[in-house]
């Protein structure tokens, strides 16, 4: 009866399915999805953290996750394990509430683990509904949120969480419009780099194995040679590359840029993964990459807004 009443209250629903490959065994992946200490390391999209996790992975057992996000945002996910089949599958039913107890989202998800090559394919099938019209934005961001969470899981698995910088931004254009701004020379020249910087492109070949060679010119007249080698280029979803700095000898960082559609907009996430925590700290001290990343994505917003304005004329 409770389920039927809940469904009447739901004003909108959405279903998604995502598959991602991880370099770990099924047993390891299953543990990462069910043990509280592991879930606390990765659960939630970029910019969120878990302040409390309780997990009792058995049919009827509870899963409780409290998350905090930007601007003091806080929500609690109260879940029940409906099915637990180690190390093959889990099925979870959930509700998300605000601090005052207001119900926001009802959802269920099934996660399956399948051995594939040297690792495991993890497939998430999720269904969610919202109780208020205003909650439809949460459904619009559902795929982006799960995609970012699955990337956070990979970061935790690879031990990259403490040695990475993550930047996010929402752009008022769909991914098929924003993605080319990262791959075409005429657009890159308008926004790449922190405030006051400009670039000169020597060559660009945006494909797996291809390279982008360019020089960044600082406001004080210094030149910084750069070289990017592309590992993945999947239009309009994902770009992965290695970035070499001024000495062009070793990769300064590995970058993963994702473009997720969200109600006609693009939820962009850019993570810079350094070889070590020390390398990350050195890069911030020498090149101010923490501030530079924010300024660079802000400059990109200016280009997106200008193009959108011209299209609307």
C-alpha positions in Angstrom: 0.0 0.0 0.0 2.8 2.4 0.9 4.4 1.9 -2.5 1.1 2.7 -4.3 0.7 5.9 -2.4 4.2 6.8 -3.1 3.8 6.3 -6.9 0.6 8.6 -6.9 2.7 11.4 -5.3 5.5 11.1 -7.8 5.1 13.9 -10.5 7.9 12.8 -12.9 10.2 9.8 -13.4 13.3 8.8 -15.4 15.3 5.7 -16.1 19.0 5.4 -17.1 21.5 2.6 -17.7 25.3 3.1 -17.6 28.2 0.7 -17.9 31.8 1.3 -16.9 34.9 -0.8 -16.9 37.2 -1.0 -13.9 40.6 -2.6 -13.4 39.6 -4.7 -10.4 38.0 -8.0 -9.6 34.2 -8.5 -9.1 34.9 -9.1 -5.4 36.7 -5.8 -5.1 34.0 -3.9 -6.9 31.3 -5.5 -4.9 33.0 -4.4 -1.7 33.4 -0.9 -2.9 29.6 -0.7 -3.4 28.5 -2.3 -0.2 31.0 -1.5 2.6 30.5 1.7 4.4 34.1 2.7 4.6 34.5 2.3 0.9 31.2 4.1 -0.1 32.3 7.1 2.0 35.3 7.5 -0.2 33.5 7.9 -3.5 29.7 8.1 -3.3 28.2 11.2 -4.9 28.9 13.5 -7.9 31.8 16.0 -8.1 31.8 18.6 -5.4 29.9 16.4 -2.9 31.2 14.5 0.1 29.8 11.9 2.5 29.5 12.8 6.1 27.8 9.7 7.3 27.5 6.2 5.8 25.9 3.1 7.3 25.6 -0.1 5.3 24.1 -3.5 6.2 24.4 -5.4 2.8 21.7 -8.1 3.2 18.1 -8.3 2.0 16.2 -5.9 4.2 19.4 -4.3 5.5 19.7 -0.5 5.6 21.9 1.8 3.6 22.0 5.4 4.9 24.2 8.1 3.2 24.3 11.7 4.3 25.9 14.0 1.6 27.0 17.6 1.7 27.5 19.8 -1.3 28.3 23.3 -2.5 26.6 26.2 -0.7 25.8 24.2 2.4 23.6 21.7 0.6 22.8 18.6 2.6 20.6 15.6 1.9 20.0 12.1 3.3 19.5 9.0 1.3 17.7 6.3 3.2 17.8 2.9 1.4 16.9 -0.7 1.8 18.9 -3.5 0.2 16.3 -5.5 -1.7 18.7 -8.1 -3.2 22.3 -8.9 -2.4 24.0 -11.6 -4.4 27.8 -11.4 -3.9 29.7 -10.7 -6.0 27.2 -10.5 -8.9 24.4 -8.0 -8.1 22.8 -5.7 -5.7 19.3 -4.0 -5.8 18.6 -1.0 -3.6 15.4 1.0 -3.0 15.9 4.5 -1.8 14.4 7.8 -0.7 16.2 11.1 -0.4 15.0 13.7 2.1 16.1 17.2 3.0 17.2 18.1 6.6 13.6 19.0 7.5 12.4 15.6 6.5 10.8 16.6 3.2 10.8 13.8 0.7 12.6 14.8 -2.5 13.3 11.7 -4.5 12.2 8.0 -4.6 14.5 5.7 -6.5 15.8 2.2 -7.1 19.0 1.0 -8.7 20.4 -2.3 -9.7 24.2 -2.8 -10.0 25.6 -5.8 -11.8 29.2 -6.9 -11.8 30.6 -8.9 -14.8 34.2 -10.1 -15.3 35.6 -8.6 -18.5 39.2 -9.0 -19.6 41.5 -7.9 -16.8 38.8 -6.2 -14.9 35.0 -5.8 -14.3 32.2 -4.2 -16.2 29.9 -2.5 -13.7 26.4 -1.7 -15.0 24.0 0.6 -13.2 20.3 0.6 -14.0 18.6 3.3 -12.1 15.0 4.6 -11.9 14.0 7.7 -10.0 10.9 9.8 -9.4 10.4 13.2 -7.8 7.6 14.4 -5.5 7.4 18.1 -6.6 7.6 19.9 -10.0 10.7 21.7 -8.8 12.4 18.3 -8.4 12.4 17.7 -12.1 15.8 19.4 -12.2 17.2 16.5 -10.2 15.9 14.1 -12.8 17.6 16.2 -15.5 20.9 15.9 -13.7 20.5 12.2 -12.9 22.7 10.9 -15.7 25.4 13.5 -15.0 25.3 12.7 -11.3 25.7 8.9 -11.9 28.5 9.5 -14.5 30.4 11.7 -12.1 29.9 9.3 -9.2 31.2 6.4 -11.3 34.3 8.5 -12.2 34.7 9.2 -8.4 34.6 5.5 -7.8 37.4 5.0 -10.4 39.4 7.8 -8.7 39.1 6.0 -5.4 40.0 2.7 -6.9 43.2 4.2 -8.5 44.1 6.2 -5.4 43.7 9.4 -7.3 41.4 11.3 -5.0 44.1 13.2 -3.1 46.2 14.0 -6.1 43.6 15.5 -8.4 41.9 18.8 -9.0 38.3 18.7 -10.1 36.4 21.6 -11.7 32.7 21.6 -12.7 30.6 24.1 -14.6 27.1 24.2 -16.2 26.9 25.7 -19.7 23.8 27.0 -21.4 24.2 24.9 -24.5 23.9 21.1 -25.2 27.1 18.9 -25.3 27.1 18.7 -29.1 27.7 22.5 -29.1 30.2 22.7 -26.2 32.3 19.7 -27.2 33.6 21.3 -30.5 34.9 24.3 -28.5 37.5 21.8 -27.0 38.5 20.3 -30.4 38.7 23.1 -33.0 41.6 25.6 -33.1 39.5 28.7 -33.9 37.5 28.2 -30.7 40.3 27.1 -28.4 42.2 30.3 -29.1 39.4 32.3 -27.7 39.3 30.8 -24.2 42.1 28.3 -23.4 44.1 29.4 -20.3 43.7 31.6 -17.3 42.7 35.3 -17.4 45.1 37.4 -19.5 46.7 34.4 -21.3 46.6 33.8 -25.1 47.9 30.8 -27.1 49.6 30.2 -30.4 48.8 26.8 -32.0 51.6 25.0 -33.8 49.5 21.9 -34.7 46.4 20.1 -33.5 45.2 16.6 -34.3 42.3 15.7 -32.0 42.0 11.9 -32.1 43.3 9.0 -30.0 47.1 9.2 -30.3 46.9 12.7 -31.9 48.7 15.7 -30.4 48.0 19.4 -29.8 51.2 21.5 -29.7 50.8 25.1 -28.6 52.5 27.9 -26.7 50.8 29.8 -23.9 51.6 33.5 -23.6 51.3 35.0 -20.1 50.3 38.6 -19.4 53.9 39.4 -18.4 55.3 38.3 -21.7 56.5 34.8 -20.8 56.0 31.9 -23.2 55.1 28.4 -22.0 55.4 25.5 -24.5 52.6 22.9 -24.0 51.9 19.5 -25.6 48.7 17.4 -25.2 48.4 13.8 -26.3 44.9 12.5 -26.7 43.9 9.1 -25.3 40.2 9.2 -25.8 38.0 11.4 -27.9 34.3 10.4 -27.8 32.0 13.0 -29.3 30.2 14.6 -27.5 30.8 12.9 -24.2 34.4 12.6 -23.2 38.0 13.7 -23.8 40.9 12.1 -22.1 44.5 13.4 -22.6 48.0 13.7 -21.1 49.4 17.2 -20.7 53.1 18.0 -20.9 54.3 21.4 -19.5 57.1 23.7 -20.3 59.9 21.2 -20.5 57.9 18.8 -22.7 59.6 15.9 -21.1 57.0 14.4 -18.7 53.3 14.6 -18.3 52.3 17.1 -15.7 48.9 15.6 -15.3 46.3 13.3 -16.9 43.0 15.0 -17.7 39.5 13.6 -18.0 36.8 16.0 -19.4 33.2 14.8 -19.5 30.2 16.5 -21.1 26.8 15.4 -19.7 23.4 16.7 -21.0 21.2 18.3 -18.4 17.9 19.8 -19.5 19.4 21.1 -22.7 22.5 22.3 -21.0 26.0 20.8 -20.5 27.2 19.7 -17.1 31.0 19.7 -17.6 33.5 18.1 -15.3 37.3 18.5 -15.7 39.6 16.5 -13.5 43.4 16.9 -13.5 45.1 13.9 -12.1 48.8 14.3 -11.0 51.4 11.6 -10.5 51.5 12.3 -6.8 50.2 14.7 -4.1 53.6 16.4 -4.2 53.4 16.9 -7.9 49.9 18.4 -7.5 51.1 20.8 -4.8 54.1 21.8 -6.9 51.9 22.5 -9.9 49.6 24.7 -7.8 52.6 26.6 -6.4 54.3 27.1 -9.7 51.4 27.5 -12.1 48.4 28.3 -9.9 46.5 25.6 -11.6 43.8 25.6 -9.0 42.8 29.1 -9.8 43.7 28.8 -13.5 41.3 25.9 -14.0 38.4 28.0 -12.6 39.3 31.0 -14.8 39.7 28.9 -17.9 36.3 27.4 -17.6 34.9 30.8 -16.9 36.4 32.1 -20.1 34.8 29.1 -21.9 31.4 30.2 -20.5 32.0 33.5 -22.3 32.5 31.8 -25.6 29.5 29.6 -25.1 27.3 32.5 -24.2 28.5 34.5 -27.2 27.9 31.7 -29.7 24.4 31.1 -28.2 23.6 34.8 -28.5 24.6 34.7 -32.2 22.5 31.6 -32.9 19.4 33.2 -31.3 19.6 36.3 -33.6 
